[in-house]
Amino acid sequence: MKESIRLMLVEDHKLIRVGIKTLFEETDGFEVVAEAESGKEAISKALSIKPDVILLDLGLPDISGLKVIKELNDNNCSSKVVILSSRNNDEEIIKVLSLGAYAYVIKDINTEILLTIVKTVNEGAMWLDPKIVPALRDKSDKIIPSKHTTRAMFRNTHSNLTQREYEVLKLVVDGKSNSDIANELCISEHTAKAHVCNIIQKLLVDDRTQAAVKAIKEGIV
């Protein structure tokens, strides 16, 4: 039996937090193992409980969500962070992603999409709300200095990528899971996973998130 994804919810507004908790508790494959109303409480619980995924609001009453991520990084917390925010501030988005958040989601997101996002993040994929993609495209050099390459230049630079791997990489950039990639390209999930592994090796990165960021900052999207 497949283990449930262990979640921690960090949200100071109880009504919103209860709504999110209810959504995940009523869906197979998820388990809410912790809740926090403040940043300091979130840090303490994350380090002791070690959830798989943390849904984190940025506007907390004591310290900011950014400081929470920094503290978790400093303590080598392996939990994957999904930002769930009502804000759409370019500078804040860049800071959050540069600190290693796996997803930035605006709070008006469709509930079914949110469930999918958490699943893909747990698998190691990066997901960006379409509303914030322009900010990342324009300012991705603040995460990693951009080489300002064109798509053609990217493909020439990484000519060891096959056409199929290039297609898979574009889907990874879009935040697609291995299952989504398999459905999109009409291939098996095993084959999709193999393509992603090959891409990670060829781009000399450690995981699919780094592959997506490298592709973004070098002009694939």
C-alpha positions, 0 to 999 in steps of 0.5 A, a space after each residue: 500500500 502506497 504511503 500517504 503524503 505527510 503534510 504540515 499546514 502553516 496558516 494563521 487564519 483558522 478558517 482558511 487552515 481548517 478549509 485546507 485541512 478538510 480538503 486534504 483529509 477527505 482525499 486519499 493519499 494525504 495525511 495532515 500531521 501538523 498545523 502551525 499558526 506562526 512562523 516559530 511554531 512552524 519551524 519547531 514542528 517541522 524540525 521535530 515532525 519532518 513532514 514530506 510537504 509544508 504548505 506555508 503562508 508568507 504573511 505570518 504574525 511573528 516572523 515572515 514565511 521567508 525567515 521560516 524557509 531560511 531557518 529550515 534551510 539552516 537546519 537542513 530540513 528535507 521537507 519540500 515547501 509549497 508557498 500558498 499566498 494571496 500575494 503576487 509580489 515579484 521580488 518576494 516570489 524571486 526570494 522564495 524560489 531562490 531559497 528553494 521553495 518547490 512551488 508558489 501558489 496563489 490562494 485562489 487556486 482550484 482545489 483539484 489543482 492544489 491536490 495535484 501540485 502537492 503530489 508533483 512537489 512530493 515527487 520532486 517537481 517544481 510548480 509555478 502559478 501561471 500568474 507568476 511565470 512572467 516574473 520568473 522569466 524576466 528576473 530569473 537572473 536573481 536566482 542564478 545569473 542568466 546567460 540570456 540564451 535563446 531556445 536554439 542556443 540552449 538546444 545547441 549547448 545541450 545537443 546531447 539531449 534527444 528530441 524526446 528528452 527536450 520535450 520531456 524537459 519542457 514538461 518538467 519546467 511546466 511542473 508536470 509529474 512523471 505520470 502527467 508526462 507519460 499521459 501527455 506524450 503517450 509513453 509509459 510512466 517508467 519511460 517518462 521517469 527514465 527520460 527525466 533521469 537522463 535529463 538530470 544527468 546530461 544537464 549536470 544537476 542534482 534533481 528535476 527542480 534544478 533542471 527546471 530552473 536551469 532550463 528557465 534561466 537559459 531560455 528554454 521557456 
